[in-house]
Amino acid sequence: MSVDVTVRRAAAGDVPQLVELNALVQGAHVAAEPAVFKPALPDEVAAWFTAGLDSGSLLAWVAVGGEALVGYVTVLVQERDEHVFCYARARWEVDQLGVRPEWRRRGVARALLGAVAAEAERAGVAQLQLSTWSFNAAALEAWRHLGFEPQVTRFAIDPRRLGV
C-alpha cells in the first residue's frame, strides 16, 4: 500500500518533529545495544539537528503527511582519496531513516530515498550506502526490499573470548 506524502529538504522549523522521529530510531538502538547507544536527550538532539541544518553539513529530507512529519532521512557525504589499494570515490551514506510506526510499509521510506537518490544523481554521486545493525531484522528486510545489496560484513568479538 502506498500513501501520498510530500518529500522536501529539512528546514530549521522541522527540528522539534525531527527530535520526535529520532527518538523512535535511537530508542530502538538503545533497547537492543545499551552498551553502545546512549539515550539521547531531546535538547542535545535538537542542537545537533539545528547545527547541522544551519551549517549545511547535514543533508536531511522529511516526508510530510497531512500537517505532520511522518518520516525523515539524514545523509553523510563521504569522500576518500585515491591510495595504493583503492580509487578515489565519493559516496553518500544514509545515516538515519525513521518513519512513524503508523506510516510504515506505505512507501514513505521509498519516497525519502527517492529524493536522496535524485539529488545524489544530480551531484554526480555514484553510490548510496548504509549500514544497519544485525539485531534490526525489520531494517534488514526493508533495505533488501528497497534494492540495497549487502556489500561488507563486519564481525565483532570481545577480545577476552578469543582465548589466545
N, C-alpha and C positions, 0 to 999 in steps of 0.2 A: 504494500500500500504506500502511495506517495502522498505528500502534502505540499501545499503551496507555502513556501517561505521566501522571504527576500534575503539575499546574502549581500553584505556590504562590508567594507573595511570598518574595523572597530574605531570608535572615537572616544574621547575623554568622558563624554556623558554616559558611556556604556559601563564604566568601571564598577558601579555598585552591582549591576547584574552579572558582570564578569566574575566578581568575587563570589557571588552565589553559585554560579555554574562551576567555578573552580573548586568550590568546597565539595561538590559531588565527585570530581576526579580525584582530588587529594585525599578525601575521606576513604575512598576505595583502596588507595595505595597504603595509607596508614593502617587500615584494618588488616591488610594482607602482609605487610612488611614493616611492622612498627619499629624494628631496629634500624631501618634505613630511612623511612619517611617520617617526618615530624608533623604534628597537627599544625596547620597554617593558621595564623592569626589574621582575621579579616583586615585589620588596618595595615598590616605588613603586605598582604596580597594586593590591597588597593594601591599602596605606594609602589609596588613592583609594576603593576599594570600601568599606572599613571606615568611613572618614569619612562617605561619602555615606549608607550604611545607618544609621549611628549618629545622624546629624543629621536623617534623614528627607528630605534634599534629593535623594536618588537613589531613583527608583522603579525597582524591578527585580523580575523574576519568574524563576523557574527551572523547568525541566522535569526531573522525576526519573523515570528508567527503571531499575528494579531498585534497586540501592543507590547509584547514581551520578547526578550531574547530567549530563544529556545535551544541555542547551541552556539559554540564558538570553537575556533581553532587558532593555535599560535604556531608560528614557523620560525625556526632559527636558520639564518643564512650562514653556510659554512663553505670556506674555500681552503683548498690545500694546494700548496706549491708543488711543482714537479720535483721529484728527487730520484735517486738511483733505482727505486723499485716501482714507482707509480708516476703516471702523467698528472699534470695539474688538473684539478677539477673543482667545479662549484656544484653544490647541491643545496637543496632546501630540505631541512629536517622538520617534519611535523612533530612538534614538541608536546602539545596538549590538544586534545579534542574532547569536548564534553557536550552531551545532549541531555536535556531534561528527560527523566525516565518516561514520562507520558508521551514524549515525542520520538522516542527511539523506534527503529525499524520502520520509519516512514519516509526515508530519503533525506533527512536533514544532514547527516554526515556526508552523504554523496554530494549534496548541493554545496556544502562548505568546501569539500576537497576539490570540487569542480572549479570553484572560484580561485582556489590556490593554484590549481594546475594551469588555468588560463593565464594568470599573472606570471607564473613561473615560465611559461612558454614565451610570453612577451619579453621577459627578462633574459631569455636565452639559456635558462636552466634546463639541463638535460635529464635530471633525475630528482624525484621526490623520494625521501627515505623516512623511515620512522623506526622506533624500537618500542617493544612492549614487553612487560614482564610476563614470564610463563604462567604465573598464577591467574592472569587475566584472560580466561578462556573465551569470554564474550568478545573481547577486543581482538584476540587472535582470529576468531571466526569472522568478525566484521572486516578486518583488514584483508583477509583472503577473499571474502565475498566482493570487496571493492576492487580487487585485482592486484593488490600488493603480493609480492612473492618473497619468501624467505631468502635472505642473501648471506647473512652471517649468523652463526650460532655461538653464543657466549656461555661458557660454563663457569661455575664458581664453587669453591670449597673452603671451609675453614681449614687453615694450614695444619692445625692440630690433628685433623682427621686423616692426613696422609700417612702418618706413622713411619716416616722415613728418617 
